[in-house]
Amino acid sequence: MLMRRVDPPGRAAPAGRAGVTLAVAVTGYILHYWVWMLIGPLGPQLGYRFGLDAGAWALLGSVPLVVGVLLRVPAGVLTDRFGARVVLPVVSLVAAVAAAGLAVVDGLAALVVVACALGVGGAGLPAAAAALVRAVAPGRRAPALSLLAGGMCLAATAGVAVRATVAIDREHGLLILTCALLGHAGLAAVVLRDRPTAGRRPGGAWSAVPALVRRPVTRYLAVWYGVSCGGLVALDVYLPAYLHHTYGVGWTVAMLFAAGAVGLGAMAGPFGGWLCRRRAPTAVIGTCFTALAALLVVLAFELPLAWVAGPALGGVAVALGTAFGSVLALIGRTAPPAQAGTITGVIGAVGSGVGLFPALLINTVHDINGSYAIGLILLAAAAISGASSLRARRAWIGAAVAFPAPADVAAQADDASQAATTIVALEGPQVRAYLGDVTAVLATLATRHEVAVVCRDGGTGIGFQLVAGLRRHLPAHTVLAVTAETPPHPHETAAIAEMIDAGKIPVVLVDGVDPTPTAMLLAVSVDADQVLQLSPDRVEGLIPFQRLPGTHLPLVGG
């Protein structure tokens, strides 16, 4: 008996509808990011008009950033409660009013109010991410969300390029932006079809926020988000000044160079999402951080721009963009659709706070000694420290970086059978890039069933990483790694049965080509109710296939 079920909250929209949602979400995020960062490009004009010195201008520019960060969590919770169809148009409308207000503001107090309203643009990320997670098939959510990274970099690229090449007055430019935001608000209200989970109480959504912050996956993703996104923002803001002061490049050329570098980051974002479907995400991010550290050290020595520093700056943009795309891909791949807005809001808020560190460090060090070298060396040290931590703790980080039941696969198993004992067969090398997803599914399943896992390690160490990840997800359970012959001896199956009866979770490591026959034999020996095989599928995500132990044909995956 072969069974598969698609869970309603995570059901993907038809291909055409998913494509429309993708276009609306990415376009909205580009416009919202542009509004969020609008004070910076207009700073000199505003400072001259209102008599602001450099300190007051910098303080005013930080207002939208702070407001946007603070609003991301409420925006995410509201998205999960009312849907992106409501929240995304509201963000666009408020951003449109703020952009229009900036064109006509005539007092300092009114300017501060407008700056706060501009910060609402920073709250668009959770709504855009939630719309994508609910519209796109599970296996395609990772590359879909990585396009948001590309969209952010594209917005930054366009902003720098327009300032450098297009002569347009403030009022007309803001009017064009206002019209674009109003058009997006109307389009999003008409075409988006996402719906929140039925019956979810608002209090339950707010109470989930502290629990999310305490999860290791949230902390890791927030730090990675902050380093990668904050690095891209620092590149956008400080690269023209770096090129002008260090190499004497004219401001127009420096801004065009910065636009090109951030454009490389825009292309690298989707590349990061693509990589995460084929490689372990922690390995991708660790490699990006290692390359980033090496390139920052090169830049600290102020080597010739044309042959060394220029390509190094391009490499920095690619490394940051790839890492940022990988982080958003991980969110898309593991966030349950019902909580996608809250999860993205929490990670975006905490990560944005972390992301202020690179820019503040570079600016502070430069103000102290007039050089960027020390700041670059310190950032390189931070990057290599992060990469070393990823490599040293990869035994469990890869398995722990996932939210519970990312695709509700455990719920599928529950609905397929009211079983008490479940044996899960895993092909270790096959699920290596999906280890966090698999661990989250097994952890959720283990809270409902008696579970034993039969895993073919293949000499990769996947089995022990799985054990470490399960222990992180299930601190109150006893998770044991057990080696067994193929087929298992009677005394081995008896020992495993005793572990299951005692409420422990044995992870049985076996040799051979296919762990399924061993799982079937073990199921018969311990009188299990069902055998599941988790198989990664690039469209559907993780798919559980069920076959009752009475049938001795091999299970089919994907």
Buried (B, 14 or more C-beta within 10 A) or exposed (E): EEBEBBBEBBEBBEEEBBBBBBEBBBBBBBBBBBBBBBBBBBBEEBBEBBEBEEEBBBEBBBBBBBBBBBBBBBBBBBBBBBBBBBBBBBBBBBBBBBBBBBBEBEEBEEBBBBBBBBBBBBBBBBBBBBBBBBBBBBBBBBBBBBBBBBBBBBBBBBBBBBBBEEEEEBEEBBBEBBEBBBBBBEBBBEEBBBBBBEEBEEEEBBEBBEEBBEBBBBBBBBBBBBBBBBBBBBBBBBBBBBBBBBBEBEEEBBBBBBBBBBBBBBBBBBBBBBBBBEBBBBBBBBBBBBBBBBBBBBBBEBEEBEEBBBEBBBBBBBBBBBBBBBBBBBBBBBBBBBBBBBBBBBBBBBBBBBBBBBBEBBBEBBEEEEBBBBBBBBBBEBBBEBBBBBBEBBBBBBBBBBBBBBBBBBBBBBEBBEBEBBBBBBBBEBBBBBBBBBBBBBBBBBBBBBBBBBBBBBEEEBBBBBBBBBBBBBEEBEBBBBEBEBBBEEEBBEBBBEBBEEEBBBBBBBBEEBBBBBBBBBBBBBEBBBBBBBBBBBEBBBBBBBBBBEEEEEBEBB
